[in-house]
Each structure stands twice: as C-alpha cells, then as structure tokens.
Amino acid sequence: MTTTQATDTIRSVPTMTTAEHTKIVDKFGAHNYGPLPVVIKKGEGCWVEDVEGRRYLDMLGGYSALNFGHCHPYITQVFIEQAQKLTLTARAFQNDQFGLFCKEITEFCGFDKVLPMNSGAEAVETAVKTARKWAYKVKGVPEDKAEIIVCDHNFHGRTTTVISFSSSTQARDGFGPFTPGFKSIPYADTDALEKAITPNTAAFLVEPIQGEGGIQVPPDGYLRKCLEICKANNVLLIDDEIQAGFGRPGKKFAIDFDGVHPDMMILGKALGGGTMPVSAVLGSDEIMGVFKPGDHGSTFGGNPLACAVARAAIKVLQDEHLIERSAELGPAFMQRIMALNSPAIKEVRGRGLWIGIEIDPKAGSAHDYVLKLLDEGILTKETLESVLRLAPPLIITQEEIDWAMERIAKVFAP
C-alpha cells in the first residue's frame, strides 16, 4: 500500500491569468502548436470555461475526439469505476475488459478481428504494417517491394512513416530521410487510382472525407468505385475513419454513404469518448491473421481502462441516437450558413455535424474568422489557410446551434 497522499495542494492548479499560463507554456513547452489565446480549465457538454471565467461554445469538438462532449457523465463514471479497479496489465496477461471490447467493436463495425492501439497515428502505422505483411504473406508481393497508394492533401498522423507520404511541405520539413513505398494520387480520382496500381500494390489508404485537407467530400459513388478497382486488382481498401467516422458525418461511418464495406478500417479520436486515447484497426480473419505473437504490440494498447471507456463510447453513440442527431441537425445547420449569402463565404460543404466554410481570400484568412468567433464566445479552428471548420459535439442541441448561428451571422455580416 502506497503512503503517498493525493492532497488538494498537489492536485490543485494555482490561480493564474491567461497571460501567466501562456508565459509558462512558451517557456517550458515545445512550440509545435500555436494555440488560440484561451486557457480552458473545465468543460461540460458543449461548453468550456477559461481560467478567467469566460464561457465558450466548443465548435471544434477536439477534432472529432469529443463527439460526446466534455465529461460525458456516463463515460466519466465508467472511467472512474474502472480506474479504481484496474488500469493496466500489459498484454502479457488477459484482462476482463479486453475480450468484451473486441467482441463489441467488431460487431459494431462489421469485421472479424480488431487490433487495438492508442493514438490514431499508431493505428495508421499498424494498418500500414498489416497491409505490407498481407502483401508478402498472402498476395505474394516480392519482399520489400510492397506499395501503398495514398491521396494528395491527406492527413493520417505525424509519425515519420506517415509524413513520408504527406503532401504538406511543413509536415516534412527537416524530418527526412523518409520511408519509401508510397505513391500519392489526386483525391477523388478513380482513374488515377486505377493507373497507379501495379502488381506490387498492397493497399489504397484513403480518408472518406478529407478533414485537414479542407473538409473535402468526394462525389457520391467514389468509394464504391475505389473498392471495385481494389477488388479487381487484389488490393486492400483501407478506410481511415479516425476523424470522419463514429457518427460525425450523420452515419455510423463516412464510407457508409456509398454503402460499401472496406477491407480494413482505422478508428481513433471519438472511440476514446473524449476521455483517453483509444484507437483500433479492424479487418477480416485473413488480413488480421497475418500476425503471430511477437510481430506487433503496444504496452498500453488494449488496456482495461481504455477498453472500458471505448465500450462506453459505443454504448452512448447508440443509446443516445447521436448518429441520427448528426444526420438531422447537421444539414439544417449547413443550410443556415449558406443562407447567410455572405460575400466572405466562398463555399460551405460537409457531412452531418462536420462543416467546412471556405473563406474568400478577398475577405481575409480563415484564422481571421476564428479570432472573430472567439470574441463572440465560439471556439473553432481553421484548416489550411482558407477553411473554417465546425465540428461540435454530437450532443449539441438545437438551442445551442441557434445561439451559435446568431454569432456566426454577426461575424459574417457584410
């Protein structure tokens, strides 16, 4: 039994201003982020409060990690109860949450097997390794010759391998040498996919909606055609639903709009219920069967706390009908933004409660509008230089959307 006492003094944070917190972060934290001038101290539902008592409506939703809002009571209670019982065993042993998580997530997603990890980037790395091993052990691609096709303007994470196939200059600057074996094609171009495939192609890794690429929604039927091309060439279609799926687009997953089932699926962000990092790679028995003990692993992947939280997230998504909520509220929200007819808005696009507002360059940058909305009590963030994104928690109410629309209309008024 430990004798360390978790006193209020140890756990509490000194009372400081936004400027004081920012000064500490600037001094001691690496400058790999450029956050907005707000320091959040607590959150509930769709709302957060900063260290000076100002309240904001969170319309970023943790880049879709907060689909259930801040501190969802059921998910939080599950987290607390599990944290008081068992948090980590390492995968050298079984734990009583792991098997149930595997069963429930595979049934929910319609796959045979799952391999759990922690962050989304780890799951993408796992999917890449899985596809390569499948190519060598099942398809018969010569060793070290496997190719994976990706799309221009993709975002799949920040690891060295993942940035090796990024088209972002900043993401790659100063981080080489890069991992070979990737080929990039234009997004939403099935002809380019067909031409890029060779006998050594293992997989096509694609986002069903490009989030960091500007909330780019492909034409109807695009992913169906991609799957047909992949099937005809014995190539795996890997669907990255980390940001796009789990109810965000108004369906269970964004690929569902084309009514097709990919060979592999990658999940993260919302799977952790806004509480902790949980990610997963799902596939068939044949694909996931390429692994044997010792091939791949993670100290924290599949830990009992993560599994309990993920199980709670799946339950809340279904019990509270959040997929249907996104499908109902999102399109109407988007139509109201379009109806502003603001000269500053070039285009509005999205699916469900995931909306991209492209700003006309003559009206300024998307970041300019992020700061204007911040002044009105709305938190959001730009992607690229020209797209303002709205991705509120799926628990948002119509009244909260009305409140947001009053301020959005004010900011975009001519």
N, C-alpha and C positions, 0 to 999 in steps of 0.2 A: 504494500500500500504506500503510495507516494505521500509525502508530507508537505509538498508544495501547495500553498493556498491561493486559489484564484480570487484575490481580493478585488474590491471595487477600484482601488488605486491602480492595480496592474491592468485591469480590463478597460478602464475609462480612458477617454481621449481629452487632453486639456482643451479648454475653451480658447479657440483661436479664430481669427478672421480668415476670409477667403485669401487675402493677400499673404497672411502668415503661413497658411498651408502651402500656397503656391511657392513661396520662397523656399520652404523646406524641400519640396519636390524638385525644384530647379537645382538645388544644391546637391542633393543626395541621390536623386533618381536619374537613370539614363534618359536622354532626351529623344526617345524613339516614338513618343506621342506628342501631339500638340493639342491638348485638351482645351475645351471652352473654359472661360473664366467663371466656373461654378464648382463648388466643393460640396458634394452631397453627403449628408450624414444619416439619412434614413429614408425609407420608401415603403409605401403601402399601396397595393393595387397598381393603378396607372400613374400615381403621384409620388413625387420625391420632395424632400425638403433639404435646403442647404444649411451650412453652418451658421448663417445669419437669419434663419427662419423664413426665407423666401420659399414658396411652393412652386413647383413646375409640373406640367403635364408631360410625361415621358412619351414622346412620339418616335423614339429611336428603338426602344424595346431591346436594348442590349444586342443590336444587330440580329434580332430574332431569338436570342437566348432567353428573353423574358416574355415569351408568349403567354405565360400565366400571370404576368405582373410581378411586382415586388412582394416578396414574403407571402406567397400564397398560403393561407392558413393550413390547408390540408398537407401540402408538400412540406411546409415548415415543420409541422407536427411529426410527420413521418421521419424527417431528417433528425429531429431532436430525439425521438424514441430510439431510432437505430443507432445514433451516435452514443447513446447511453448504454447500448448493449454490445455492439461490435462494429468497429470501423474498418479494420484491415487485418487480413490473414496472410496475404500474398497468395499467389495461385499455386504455391506448393501444396496447399490444402484446399479442400472444398469449403464453401460457406453456405448457409441455409438460404441466402437471397439469390445466389448466382443462377442456379438452375431455373428458378421461377422467372427471373428476368429473361433468361434465354428463351424460355417457352413463350412468355407473353410478348416479347418484342418480335420474335419470328412469326408468331400467329398474327400479330397486328400488321406486320409488313408483308406477309405472304412469302416468306423464304424458309429454307430448310434449316440453315445454321447462321449463327452470329459470332463475330469475334469482337469483344468489347475493348475499347481503349479509353483514353481520357479526353484529349483535345481533338477538335476537328482535323487539325493538321496531322496529328498522329494517325487518325483514321484514314486520311488520304494516303499517307505513306504506306499504311498497311494494305490498302487497296492496290497500290502500285506493286508492292511486293507479291501480293496474291496473284495479280494478273500475270506478272512475269513468271512466277513459278508454274502457274497453269499453262502458260505458253510452252515452257520447256518440258514439263512432265506429262501434259495431256495433248496439246496441239502438235508438239514435235518441232518447235522452232529451234534452230541451232543455238547452242549455249552462247549467251552474251549478245545475241542478235535481236532480241525482242524489242519491238517498237510500240509506243503508246501514243495515240493521236489525241491532241487537246485542241482547244479553241483560243483564238486571239482574244485578248482582254479578259481572260479567265482570272478567277481568284480561287485558289484551293488551299491557301495557307502560306506560311512564312519559312518553312524549313528549307535547307539547301537544295534538296531534290525538287521541292515544289517550285521554288523560284527559278529553278533551271528551265522550267517551261512557261514562265510568266512573260508577258509582253510589256510589262512595266519596267521602264528604264531605272526608276528609283529603287524598285524592289530588288534589282540585280546588281546595282552599282556597288562595287567594292567587295562582292561576296563570292567571286569565282575562285577556282575553276568550277564549272557546273557539271551536273550529272547528265550524261548522254542518254539517248534512247527515246527522245520525244520529238514529235512533229506537230506543228501548230497550223491550223487552218482557220478560215473565217467562220465566225459563229453563224448558225442558222443557214448553212450552205451544204446541202446534201450532196451536190455534185462534187464539191471539194473533198468531202469525206470519202466518197467512192473512189476518187482519183488517188487519194493519199494512201489507201490500203495496199499493202504488199503481203506476200506470203509470211513475212515476219511480224506482221501486226498482231499484237496481243489484245489490245483493247482500245476503245474510244471512251475517254473520260470527259464528261460534259455536265455543266450546270443546266438544269431545266429552265431556269431563269437566271441570267447573269446579274448578280447583286452589285458587287463592286464595279462591274463593268457598266453600271448606269441603269439598273433595273430594266434590262433588255429582255423582252418577252418574245420568244420565237413564234413564227407563224403556226397556226393550227396544223397538226399533222407532221410537224418537223421531227419530233422524237419518234413517232411511229415509223417514219421513213428511215431514220437512223437505225432503228432496231432491225428493220428489214434488211438493210445493207449489211449490218454486222452479222446477222444470222446467215446470210448468203455467203459470207466470207469467213465464217468460224472465228469471229472477233467478238470479244465481250463488250457489251454496253454497260459502262459504269456510270451510275446516276448519282451525282453529288447533291444531296438534298439538305446539306448542313444548314444553310440559311433559308432555302426556298421551301422546305417541307414542314411536316409536323403541324399542319393546319394553317400555316401562314397564308397560303395562296387561296384559301377557300375550298380546298380539297385536302385529303389526307396528305398527299404529296403532289408536287407540281407536275410530275410526269403523268399523273392521273388524268390531266386534261386531254391527253392523247390516247387514253385508255389502253396503255401498254405496260408491260412488266419488264423491268431491266434485268440484266444478268446479275448485276451487283448494285447495292445501294449503300451510300455513306450517310450516316446521321451524326449529329452533334448538337451544339447550342441548346435548343429547346428541350432536348432529351434529358438534360440535367435539371430541368424545372426551374431555371434561374437561381439554382442553389449551389451547384458544384459542377465541375467539368465531367461530362459523360459523353462518349462517342461510340460508334459501332459501325462495323462493316458486315453486311449481310449478303448471302449468296446461296447457291444450291449446294447439295451434298457433294456433287462432282467438283465444283470450284473450290469450296472451302475444305474439301477433303485432301487438298494438296499439302496441308500442314500435318506434321507429326511433332510429337513433343520435342521441344528444343529449337524448333525452326523460328519461332517468333514469340514475343511476350511483352509484358508490361507489369512493373511492380504494383501499380495501383489499378490497372485495367481489370474491371470486374470485381472490384472490392465491394463488400457488403453494403457500405453506406451509399455508394454510387448506384448499385443495383436497386436498393430500396427506393431511392429518390426517382430513378428512371421509371420504375414500376408505378410510382405515384403520379408521375407526369403523364404516362399513358392513360391512367385511370381518369385523371382530371380532364384531359383532352376530350375523352369520350363522354364522361358523365355530365360535363357542363356544356356539351354540344358546341365546343369552340370552333370546330371546322365549319359548322353551319353558320355560326355567328360571323365568322370572317367572310363567308360567301354572301351573307345578307348585307352586312354593314359596309364592306369594302367597296363594291361597285358604286353604291349610292354616294359614298364619301368622294370617290374619284369624280363622279359626275358633277358634284357640287363645286369641286375645284375647277373643273373645266368650264363650268357655267360662269365663273368669275370673268372670263374673257379678258384676262389681264394681258396687256402688251408685254409684260415681263415674262410671261409663260409661253415657251415655245411648244411644249408638248407635255401631256400627262399620260402616264402609262403604268401598268402594274397588274397584279392579280390579288384578289382578296384585300386583306389589310396590309398590303405591301405596295406602296405608291411612289413612283418617281416623278418629280416635277422638274422638267428640263428648263433651265433659265435661258432666256435670250441673252447672248453676250452683250448686247447693247444696253441691257438693264443692269449689268453687273455680274458678279460671280455668285455661285450657289452659296458660298461661305458668307457673303454679304447678307443673304436672306436668313441663313442660320442664326446670325447675330441679331437680326431684327426680330426673329421669332423668340429668341432667348429673352429679349427685353419685354416681350409680351407674355412670358411665362411658359413657353413651349420649348422642350428640348428635342433637337433633331441634329442631323449631321449631313454634310454633303458627301457625294461620291463623285470621283473625277472632279473637275472644276465647275461643272455646269449642271449637275443633277442634285436636287434636294430630295432626300428620301424621307418617307413617313412609314414607320413600321411599329405602330403602337402595340401594347399587349393585346392579345385577342379577347381579353375580358373587358375591354373598353365598352362603355355604354353609349347609347345614342345621345344622351345629355352631354357627355364628355366630348363627343365629336362635335356637337353643336357649339359648345364652348370654344373648342379649337378652331372651328370654321369662322367664328366671329373675328378671331385674331388673325387667322390666315388671310381672310378677306381684307382686313385692315392693312396688313403688310404688303399685299399685292395690289392695293388700290392704285389706280393711275395717278 
